[in-house]
Amino acid sequence: MSFLAETVAQLAADTTQFQVTGSLGSIGYGLAAIGPGIGVGIIFGQGVQAIARQPEAYGVIRQNMILGFALTEALALIGFVAPFVFGK
């Protein structure tokens, strides 16, 4: 029997169950906050580049940047509230 098959057989025979304790909601939110953080960075990075290329369109670009920022942060806040609302 191969080493892999023996290891799988031992794991299948082992009846020990592992239980994760603690607040998984906070870990989930920490991981979920990465996406909006990257999104906000992209929004403002691209906005600054657009303003540098077309300074006369500053008002429109700034307005779109703020709108994108608000929508992205709304997703982050929903992710922050969800573990409290749906947690045990």
N, C-alpha and C positions, 0 to 999 in steps of 0.2 A: 504494500500500500504506500502511496506517495506521502510525502510530508504534508502537503496541502490537504489531502483527503483525511489524514490522521487529525490534523488541527481542526478541520471542520467537524469531524466526528466528536472530538473532545468538547468543542463549543456547543454542539447540539445536545450532548449528554449533560452538560453543566446546567443545573437548575437555578443558579444564583441569578437574581434579578437586580439590576441596577436601577436606582431611582434618583432622578435629578430633583434637587430641592432648591428653594430660593425663588427669586423673582426673575422669571424668564422674560417677562415683559420689558424690564429695563435693558436686558441684553438685546432683545429684539429691536427696541427703539434705538439703542446705540448703533446697531448695524443699519437700521433703516435711515438714520440721520445722515449717513454717508451720501446717499443719492441727492437729497436736496442741497447738501453742502457743495457737491460737485456742480449741480445745476446752477446755483447762485454764482459760483466762480465763473462758469462759462458765460452766463448772462452778462455779467459786468465786464468780463474780459473782451467779449465780442462787441459790447456796447462802446467801450473805450476805443477799440479799433475802428468801429464805424464812425464815431465822432471825429477821430483823427483823419479819416479819409474824406469825410464830408462835414466840415464844421457848420455849414449853413443849415444842416438838417438836425441840429442839436436838440431842438424842442421835441421833434417827433421821436427821435432815437431815445431820448431820456424818458419820455412818456412810456414807450414800449418796454424799456428796461425796468421801470418801476412796476408796470403791470406784470411782467414776467416774474419779477422778484416776489410780488405779493402772492401770485398763484403758487409759486414754488414753496414759499414759506407756509402757505395754507396747508399744503400736503405734509410738511414737517410737523405742524401743530396737530393735524389729525392723527399722525403717527404717535405723537406724544400723549394725546388724550385717550386713544383707543385701548391701551393696556389697562388704564384705570376704569374705563367703562365696561370692558368685556372681560377683565381679569376676575379671578376667583376671590 
